[in-house]
Every structure is written in C-alpha cells, then in structure tokens.
Amino acid sequence: MSTIYKKINKILVEKDLSINKLATLIGEKNSGNLNFMMLGKKSFSRPLIQKLLPILEISKEEFQSWILADKYPKELLELAIQAKKDFPYKRKSILTTKIDAILHHAGMSRTDLSKQVKYSQSGLNSIITGKRSMSKPVLKKLSEALEIPENEILSWILADKYSLRVLELAYQCK
C-alpha cells in the first residue's frame, strides 16, 4: 500500500471519516477518483490538495513528502538531501551548476554536449536550466555523456524542486 494511502487512511480513522465523506467534503463527486489518487494511480491536482490540507490538518510540505516517498526510492531521496545540504548557493540551480562545472572541467560547452547527446541545443539548455523537465531518454544520454549515474542527476533535479524539509520528511516515510 502506498505511503499517501496509509497516511490519509490513518488520519481518516482518527477523525472517524470515510473516503466517501472526505470526497464529499472536498467537493469530489466520485470517491473512486480520490481512491485512485491515494493509491498513486492518478495525480492530485493543486486545487484538490488545497482543499485536503485543512481537513487532514497537515502542511503542504508533509503532503508533498508523502507523494515523493511513493514516487522515489530511499537512496535517491538520500542523494537529493545530501546534494541540497552540500550546495553552498541558495539562489542557484544545483542541476545547472553541477552540469556546467562538469562541462568546464572536461573543456566542453553545452553546444558540444548537445551534439554528443544528439539533442537540440535550445532544448538541452531549457532542460539544464530547469525550464523544461528531463525525459528518461535524455537523462540516460546525459548520464552516459557526463559519466554520472542517472540517480545522481535525478537527485539534483529533486533537490532543486523541493525544499530540504520536504525531502527529509519523504526520506523519513520510507
């Protein structure tokens, strides 16, 4: 059973609520949709999360951590936490800074990298700067080209996207 399912069910038991009643309280006509979301088979929308938080009496960070705990293995969360803790800059992207440092050390440019991975330079720049998400095939090609494990690159993306608190809470859920 998923972390988010267990956590929400525990709260529902404590509050003497059913999934059907919760669905009604948040304006969801079909409790089956809510059940699918809790099982990780469908994503929670932002507006729905905003309705759930006060009823469940939890923070947005805690809710996000449950989703992360279901989505990523403990080892990846640990790498993201370490990347976040080790990164000295608050306003810079870990992914961008790390990739640019690797390229600089190798005497390469992003243009060279885009040719090596056979991906458009503008598209790759958008990915490296976090303006566009990274697909699995691009992740694999970058990993091979930069000689960095895929999980390490993924950890940089997670560390950029989530706060240290959310990452640590997700790690604790495992």
C-alpha positions as CSV (number, residue, x, y, z in Angstrom):
1,M,0.0,0.0,0.0
2,S,1.3,3.5,-0.8
3,T,2.6,5.9,1.8
4,I,0.0,8.5,0.9
5,Y,-2.8,5.9,1.2
6,K,-1.6,4.8,4.6
7,K,-1.2,8.3,5.9
8,I,-4.5,9.6,4.7
9,N,-6.3,6.5,5.9
10,K,-4.7,6.8,9.4
11,I,-6.0,10.4,9.6
12,L,-9.5,9.4,8.4
13,V,-9.6,6.7,11.1
14,E,-8.6,9.2,13.8
15,K,-11.2,11.7,12.5
16,D,-13.9,9.0,12.1
17,L,-14.2,9.8,8.4
18,S,-14.7,7.6,5.4
19,I,-13.2,8.2,2.0
20,N,-16.7,8.8,0.8
21,K,-17.2,11.5,3.4
22,L,-13.8,13.1,2.6
23,A,-14.7,13.1,-1.1
24,T,-17.9,15.0,-0.2
25,L,-16.1,17.5,2.0
26,I,-13.7,18.4,-0.8
27,G,-16.4,18.5,-3.5
28,E,-15.2,15.4,-5.3
29,K,-18.3,13.7,-6.8
30,N,-16.7,10.3,-7.2
31,S,-14.9,8.8,-4.2
32,G,-13.3,6.3,-6.6
33,N,-11.2,9.2,-8.1
34,L,-10.0,10.1,-4.7
35,N,-9.2,6.4,-4.0
36,F,-7.2,6.2,-7.3
37,M,-5.2,9.3,-6.3
38,M,-4.5,7.9,-2.8
39,L,-3.3,4.7,-4.5
40,G,-1.0,6.7,-6.8
41,K,-2.8,5.7,-9.9
42,K,-3.9,9.3,-10.6
43,S,-2.3,12.6,-9.6
44,F,-3.7,15.0,-7.1
45,S,-4.4,18.4,-8.6
46,R,-3.2,21.6,-6.8
47,P,-6.8,22.8,-6.1
48,L,-7.7,19.4,-4.6
49,I,-4.6,19.4,-2.4
50,Q,-5.5,22.9,-1.1
51,K,-9.0,21.5,-0.2
52,L,-7.5,18.4,1.5
53,L,-4.8,20.1,3.7
54,P,-7.2,21.8,6.2
55,I,-9.4,18.8,6.5
56,L,-6.4,16.5,7.1
57,E,-4.8,19.2,9.3
58,I,-1.4,18.7,7.6
59,S,1.1,21.1,5.9
60,K,1.6,21.2,2.2
61,E,5.2,20.1,2.8
62,E,4.0,17.0,4.6
63,F,1.6,16.1,1.8
64,Q,4.3,16.6,-0.8
65,S,6.6,14.4,1.2
66,W,4.1,11.5,1.1
67,I,3.9,11.8,-2.7
68,L,7.7,11.9,-3.0
69,A,8.1,8.9,-0.7
70,D,5.8,6.9,-3.0
71,K,7.5,8.1,-6.2
72,Y,11.2,7.8,-5.4
73,P,13.4,5.2,-3.7
74,K,15.0,6.0,-0.3
75,E,18.5,6.0,-1.9
76,L,17.5,8.8,-4.4
77,L,15.9,10.8,-1.6
78,E,19.1,10.5,0.4
79,L,21.2,11.7,-2.5
80,A,18.9,14.7,-3.0
81,I,19.1,15.6,0.7
82,Q,22.9,15.4,0.6
83,A,23.1,17.5,-2.6
84,K,20.8,20.1,-1.0
85,K,22.9,20.2,2.1
86,D,26.3,20.3,0.3
87,F,25.3,23.0,-2.2
88,P,26.6,26.4,-1.0
89,Y,24.3,28.7,-3.1
90,K,20.7,29.5,-2.2
91,R,19.6,31.1,-5.4
92,K,21.3,28.9,-8.0
93,S,20.2,25.7,-9.6
94,I,22.1,22.6,-8.4
95,L,21.5,20.9,-11.8
96,T,22.7,23.8,-13.8
97,T,25.7,24.5,-11.6
98,K,26.8,20.8,-11.4
99,I,26.5,20.2,-15.2
100,D,28.2,23.4,-16.1
101,A,31.1,22.5,-13.7
102,I,31.4,19.1,-15.2
103,L,31.5,20.6,-18.7
104,H,34.0,23.2,-17.7
105,H,36.3,20.6,-16.2
106,A,36.0,18.5,-19.3
107,G,36.7,21.5,-21.5
108,M,33.3,21.2,-23.2
109,S,30.4,23.6,-23.9
110,R,26.7,23.0,-23.8
111,T,26.9,23.1,-27.6
112,D,29.4,20.2,-27.5
113,L,27.1,18.3,-25.1
114,S,24.0,18.8,-27.2
115,K,25.9,17.4,-30.2
116,Q,27.1,14.4,-28.2
117,V,23.7,13.5,-26.9
118,K,22.0,14.4,-30.2
119,Y,19.6,16.8,-28.7
120,S,18.8,20.4,-29.8
121,Q,20.9,23.0,-28.0
122,S,18.0,25.2,-27.1
123,G,16.1,22.2,-25.8
124,L,19.0,20.9,-23.8
125,N,19.6,24.4,-22.4
126,S,16.0,24.5,-21.3
127,I,16.4,21.2,-19.5
128,I,19.7,22.1,-17.9
129,T,18.3,25.4,-16.6
130,G,15.2,23.7,-15.3
131,K,12.7,25.4,-17.6
132,R,11.7,22.1,-19.1
133,S,11.5,18.6,-17.5
134,M,14.0,15.9,-18.4
135,S,12.7,12.9,-20.1
136,K,14.2,9.4,-19.3
137,P,15.9,9.1,-22.7
138,V,17.6,12.5,-22.2
139,L,18.6,11.5,-18.7
140,K,20.1,8.3,-19.9
141,K,22.1,10.2,-22.7
142,L,23.3,12.9,-20.3
143,S,24.3,10.3,-17.7
144,E,26.4,8.4,-20.3
145,A,27.9,11.6,-21.8
146,L,28.8,13.1,-18.5
147,E,29.7,9.8,-16.9
148,I,27.5,10.5,-13.9
149,P,24.9,8.0,-12.6
150,E,21.3,8.7,-13.6
151,N,20.3,8.8,-9.9
152,E,22.8,11.5,-9.2
153,I,21.4,13.7,-11.9
154,L,17.8,12.9,-10.7
155,S,18.9,13.8,-7.1
156,W,20.0,17.3,-8.4
157,I,16.6,17.8,-10.0
158,L,14.8,16.8,-6.8
159,A,17.0,19.0,-4.7
160,D,16.2,21.9,-7.0
161,K,12.5,21.2,-7.0
162,Y,11.8,20.5,-3.3
163,S,12.8,22.1,0.0
164,L,15.1,20.3,2.4
165,R,12.2,19.8,4.8
166,V,10.1,18.0,2.1
167,L,13.0,15.8,1.1
168,E,13.8,14.9,4.7
169,L,10.1,14.2,5.5
170,A,9.9,11.9,2.4
171,Y,13.0,10.1,3.5
172,Q,11.6,9.5,7.0
173,C,8.4,8.0,5.4
174,K,10.5,5.2,3.9
